[in-house]
Amino acid sequence: MVKVKESLTRTLNSVRRVRHKIARDPNVKYPIAITAGSLGAMILNEYVAPQYLNSWAEWAYLRGGEFGYPAIRWLERFAVDGVIAGGALTAIKNSIWQDKRSPYKRSMAWGGKAIIGGTLAASLFTAFPYVKSKVVEHGEISNAAQRLLTNKKSLEAKINGALRHKRIHEDAHTKAQNKYSLLKYYSDFTPNLTIAVETIESGGKDLVSPKGASGYMQWMKGTATEVAGLRVDGIIDQTKNPDYSINAAVDWLAKLTLGFRSAQLAITAYNGGQNRTKVLLGEDPEFNFWLNKSKYPAETQNYVPYVLAVKGMLDNPEKYGLKLDQNTKHLACNQVYTPKAQTRIDEIVKSKKISEKNLRQCNPEIKGQVVPKNYNVRYR
């Protein structure tokens, strides 16, 4: 009984050491892999054959505990650093419950199976880039979510700010689905994805970035006018109106999704540039963002996982303990007036018997005191 207690104490102390190391090291991105390798080594050390294999188990513990994450973070090293995690569960099962040989032989068999399992896992990661990308994607999005959640109140405010325009996003997606029939095959292109884009871009606010990007979806003037067809001039700036800005962004993201055959590459191009993504796809038709992040600016490297992390939160807010207002009401401006000549706002207000506040709220894109000829002015 005393030996069992001592063994458990040593094991728990080892677990604490690993846990503390994970907490201290900001580069550790895959604590599950580390824990798996370390736990396997500790079980081998404490319960299987400590009298024969202590030195090997100590080495395995150090390798699994301290170098497990680069095995997955830098996948080329998986064969060297991942030998413990690969075959741990199968080996433990066979050695403890099924294998009736001596402790020494059981232990050696365990070590051999662990090495074989790790090597097979390494070959899997090397042979299938898709598996690599999914491992990296999961880790990057999880880390992005954790960083965002460090300031939960600020995050909730930004998401709720974007959710005020939920109906605009939903209507824009309906229009895009009707306009582009192939869009139905991209199940990840959803209103929550573009709401997540708005959350990261502006937090649902009308902002102007230091680089000059404007409005709720942060349009650059050239892109807004040439690509999205928005009007941006000295009288009108449609990037300031959430209806125009969001509808144009959803349509543009739909085109990018179809063009690049990926919603993830669409949001990558939205931030990192369409031409850059075109060039990279031209060089490699199987181009994958997660395995080639370094080819994009640092802003885009962070932007994509942040957007996808917020989309995950919108899909399942309870999982993250977020209080989101999913029932926000959009300001409906259903009446339209189209002046046949350039007209002052006070004249429109007087003729329609509405307040200037009403008109300004429905038309935040109007900069000054006049409305251009044949421009649709909305009010309620």
C-alpha positions in Angstrom: 0.0 0.0 0.0 2.8 2.4 0.8 4.5 1.6 -2.5 1.3 2.3 -4.4 0.9 5.6 -2.6 4.4 6.6 -3.3 4.0 5.6 -6.9 0.8 7.7 -7.3 2.5 10.7 -5.6 5.4 10.5 -8.1 3.0 10.3 -11.0 0.9 13.3 -9.8 4.1 15.3 -9.3 5.2 14.5 -12.8 1.8 15.6 -14.1 2.1 18.8 -12.2 5.5 19.5 -13.7 4.2 19.0 -17.2 1.1 21.1 -16.5 3.3 24.0 -15.1 5.6 23.8 -18.0 2.7 24.1 -20.4 1.3 27.1 -18.5 4.7 28.9 -18.6 5.6 28.2 -22.2 3.7 30.4 -24.7 5.0 28.3 -27.6 3.3 25.2 -26.4 0.3 24.8 -28.8 -0.5 21.1 -28.4 -0.7 20.2 -24.7 -2.8 17.1 -25.4 0.0 15.6 -27.4 2.5 16.5 -24.7 0.3 15.0 -22.0 -0.3 11.8 -24.0 3.4 11.2 -24.4 4.2 12.0 -20.9 1.4 10.0 -19.4 2.4 6.9 -21.4 5.9 7.2 -20.2 4.9 7.7 -16.6 2.6 4.7 -16.7 5.5 2.6 -18.1 7.9 4.0 -15.5 5.6 3.6 -12.5 3.5 0.5 -13.1 5.0 -1.8 -15.7 8.7 -2.4 -15.2 10.5 0.2 -13.2 13.2 -2.2 -12.1 14.2 -2.8 -15.7 13.4 0.3 -17.7 13.7 3.4 -15.4 16.3 5.1 -17.6 14.3 4.5 -20.8 11.1 5.8 -19.2 12.9 8.9 -17.9 14.1 9.6 -21.4 10.6 9.0 -22.8 9.1 11.3 -20.2 11.5 14.1 -21.1 11.0 13.7 -24.8 7.3 13.4 -24.6 6.9 16.2 -22.0 9.4 18.7 -23.3 9.6 18.0 -27.1 6.2 16.7 -27.9 4.8 20.0 -29.3 7.5 20.6 -31.9 6.7 17.1 -33.2 3.4 18.4 -34.3 4.2 22.0 -34.7 7.1 21.1 -37.0 5.7 18.0 -38.5 9.0 17.0 -40.2 10.4 16.1 -36.8 7.4 14.0 -35.8 9.3 10.7 -36.4 11.9 11.7 -33.9 10.0 13.5 -31.3 6.6 11.7 -31.5 7.6 8.1 -30.8 5.8 8.0 -27.4 2.4 9.5 -28.4 2.0 7.3 -31.5 1.6 3.8 -30.1 1.0 4.6 -26.4 -2.6 3.4 -25.9 -2.3 0.2 -28.0 1.0 -0.7 -26.3 -0.2 -0.1 -22.8 -3.3 -2.2 -23.5 -1.3 -5.1 -24.9 1.5 -5.0 -22.3 -0.7 -4.8 -19.2 -3.9 -6.7 -19.9 -3.1 -9.1 -22.7 0.6 -9.9 -22.6 1.6 -12.6 -20.0 5.3 -12.4 -20.6 7.8 -11.2 -18.0 7.9 -7.5 -17.0 11.1 -7.0 -18.9 9.8 -8.5 -22.1 6.5 -6.7 -21.8 8.3 -3.4 -21.3 10.6 -3.9 -24.3 7.5 -4.8 -26.4 5.8 -1.7 -25.2 8.8 0.5 -26.2 8.9 -1.2 -29.6 5.2 -0.7 -30.3 5.4 2.9 -29.2 8.3 3.6 -31.7 6.4 1.8 -34.5 3.3 3.7 -33.7 5.1 7.0 -33.7 6.8 6.1 -37.0 3.5 5.2 -38.6 1.9 8.4 -37.4 4.9 10.3 -38.8 4.5 8.7 -42.2 0.8 9.6 -42.1 1.5 13.2 -41.5 4.2 13.3 -44.2 2.1 11.5 -46.8 -1.1 13.5 -46.3 -0.9 17.3 -46.3 -4.6 17.4 -45.6 -4.1 15.7 -42.2 -1.2 18.1 -41.5 -3.3 21.1 -42.3 -6.2 20.0 -40.1 -3.9 19.5 -37.2 -2.4 23.0 -37.7 -5.8 24.5 -38.4 -7.3 23.1 -35.2 -4.4 24.3 -33.1 -4.3 27.8 -34.6 -8.1 28.4 -34.3 -8.0 27.1 -30.7 -5.2 29.4 -29.8 -6.9 32.3 -31.4 -10.1 31.6 -29.4 -8.1 31.5 -26.2 -6.5 34.9 -27.0 -9.8 36.5 -27.8 -11.4 35.1 -24.6 -8.8 36.8 -22.4 -11.0 39.9 -22.6 -14.4 38.3 -22.8 -16.4 41.5 -22.2 -14.7 43.3 -25.1 -15.2 40.2 -27.3 -18.9 40.0 -26.4 -19.3 43.8 -27.2 -17.7 43.3 -30.6 -19.7 40.2 -31.5 -23.0 41.8 -30.3 -22.1 44.9 -32.3 -21.9 42.9 -35.5 -25.0 40.9 -34.5 -27.0 44.1 -34.8 -26.6 43.6 -38.5 -27.5 39.9 -38.4 -30.6 40.4 -40.6 -28.6 42.2 -43.2 -26.1 39.3 -43.4 -28.9 36.7 -43.7 -30.6 38.7 -46.4 -27.3 39.2 -48.2 -26.6 35.5 -48.1 -30.0 34.7 -49.5 -29.3 37.0 -52.4 -25.9 35.4 -53.0 -27.4 31.9 -52.9 -29.9 33.0 -55.5 -27.3 34.7 -57.7 -24.6 32.0 -57.5 -26.2 28.5 -57.8 -22.9 26.7 -57.0 -22.6 28.5 -53.6 -24.9 25.9 -52.1 -22.0 23.4 -52.2 -19.9 25.5 -49.8 -21.6 24.7 -46.5 -19.1 26.7 -44.5 -20.1 29.9 -46.3 -22.7 31.0 -43.8 -24.1 34.2 -42.3 -22.1 33.5 -39.1 -18.9 33.5 -41.2 -19.5 37.0 -42.5 -20.7 38.2 -39.1 -17.4 36.9 -37.8 -15.6 38.9 -40.5 -17.4 42.1 -39.4 -16.6 41.3 -35.8 -12.9 41.2 -36.5 -12.9 44.1 -39.0 -14.9 46.6 -37.0 -16.7 45.1 -34.1 -19.9 46.3 -35.7 -18.8 50.0 -35.7 -18.3 52.5 -38.5 -14.5 52.8 -38.3 -11.7 54.3 -40.3 -8.4 52.3 -40.0 -5.0 53.9 -40.1 -4.6 52.5 -43.6 -7.8 54.2 -44.7 -10.1 51.2 -44.7 -13.6 52.5 -44.0 -16.9 51.3 -42.6 -18.3 48.2 -41.0 -16.6 45.8 -43.4 -13.4 48.0 -43.7 -13.4 48.7 -47.4 -10.4 50.4 -49.1 -11.7 53.1 -51.5 -10.2 51.4 -54.6 -11.7 48.0 -53.8 -15.0 49.5 -52.7 -15.5 51.4 -56.0 -13.8 49.1 -58.5 -14.7 45.6 -57.1 -17.8 46.1 -55.0 -19.4 48.9 -57.0 -19.9 51.1 -54.0 -20.1 54.8 -54.4 -17.4 56.7 -52.6 -17.0 60.4 -53.4 -17.2 63.8 -51.9 -21.0 63.6 -51.4 -21.7 59.9 -50.8 -19.7 57.2 -49.0 -21.7 53.9 -49.1 -19.1 52.1 -47.0 -20.6 54.0 -44.0 -24.0 52.4 -44.5 -24.2 48.8 -43.1 -26.8 47.8 -45.8 -24.5 48.7 -48.7 -21.3 47.7 -47.0 -22.4 44.3 -45.8 -24.3 43.4 -49.0 -21.2 44.2 -51.0 -18.9 42.3 -48.7 -21.1 39.2 -48.7 -21.3 39.3 -52.5 -17.5 39.8 -52.9 -16.8 36.9 -50.4 -19.2 34.7 -52.3 -17.3 35.4 -55.6 -14.0 34.7 -53.8 -15.3 31.5 -52.4 -16.3 30.3 -55.8 -13.2 31.6 -57.5 -10.8 29.9 -55.0 -13.2 27.0 -54.2 -12.8 27.6 -50.5 -14.5 29.9 -48.0 -11.3 29.9 -45.9 -9.2 31.1 -48.9 -12.0 33.7 -49.5 -11.5 35.3 -46.1 -7.7 35.0 -46.6 -7.9 36.9 -49.9 -10.4 39.4 -48.3 -7.6 40.5 -45.9 -4.4 39.4 -47.6 -5.2 40.3 -51.2 -6.9 38.5 -54.0 -3.9 38.8 -56.3 -1.5 37.3 -53.7 -3.8 34.3 -53.3 -4.1 33.9 -57.1 -0.4 33.8 -57.5 0.1 31.2 -54.8 -2.7 29.0 -56.2 -1.1 29.4 -59.7 2.2 28.1 -58.2 0.5 25.2 -56.4 -3.1 24.2 -57.3 -3.3 22.3 -53.9 -2.2 25.4 -52.0 -3.3 25.3 -48.4 -3.3 28.4 -46.2 -2.4 26.6 -42.9 0.7 25.0 -44.3 1.8 28.3 -46.1 0.9 31.0 -43.6 4.4 32.5 -43.8 3.6 33.6 -47.4 1.1 36.1 -46.1 1.6 39.3 -44.0 1.5 38.8 -40.2 -1.9 40.6 -40.1 -3.4 37.9 -42.4 -1.8 35.1 -40.4 -3.7 36.2 -37.4 -6.8 37.4 -39.2 -7.9 34.1 -40.6 -7.8 32.1 -37.3 -9.5 35.0 -35.5 -12.4 35.0 -38.0 -12.8 31.2 -37.8 -12.6 31.3 -34.0 -15.4 33.9 -33.8 -17.5 31.8 -36.3 -17.1 28.9 -33.9 -18.2 31.0 -31.0 -21.3 32.2 -33.0 -22.1 28.6 -33.9 -21.8 27.5 -30.3 -21.7 30.4 -27.8 -22.6 28.2 -24.8 -19.4 26.3 -25.3 -17.4 29.5 -24.7 -19.7 30.9 -22.0 -20.6 34.0 -24.1 -23.7 36.1 -23.7 -24.7 37.0 -27.2 -27.8 38.9 -28.3 -29.1 36.8 -31.2 -32.4 38.7 -31.3 -31.2 42.2 -32.1 -33.5 44.2 -34.3 -32.3 45.9 -37.5 -33.4 49.5 -38.1 -36.0 49.1 -41.0 -36.0 52.0 -43.5 -38.6 50.8 -46.0 -39.7 54.1 -47.6 -37.7 55.4 -50.6 -37.6 58.9 -52.1 -35.6 59.6 -55.3 -35.1 63.3 -56.1 -35.1 64.2 -59.8 -32.5 66.9 -59.1 -29.9 67.6 -56.5 -31.9 68.5 -53.4 -31.1 69.8 -49.9 -31.8 67.5 -47.0 -33.9 70.1 -45.2 -36.2 70.3 -48.2 -36.6 66.5 -48.2 -37.3 66.5 -44.5 -39.9 69.2 -44.9 -41.6 67.6 -47.9 -41.8 64.1 -46.3 -42.6 65.4 -42.8 -39.9 63.4 -41.1 -37.0 64.4 -38.8 -33.5 64.9 -40.0 -32.4 62.3 -37.5 -34.7 59.8 -39.2 -33.1 60.6 -42.5 -29.5 60.5 -41.2 -30.0 57.2 -39.4 -31.3 55.6 -42.6 -28.7 57.2 -44.8 -25.4 57.5 -42.9 -23.6 57.5 -46.3 -24.8 61.1 -47.1 -21.9 63.3 -46.0 -23.2 66.9 -46.3 -26.5 68.7 -46.7 -27.4 67.8 -50.3 -28.6 64.6 -52.0 -27.5 64.0 -55.6 -29.9 63.6 -58.5 -31.6 60.2 -58.8 -30.1 58.9 -55.5 -32.4 56.7 -53.5 -33.0 58.2 -50.1 -34.5 55.9 -47.5 -36.5 56.8 -44.5 -39.0 55.3 -42.1 
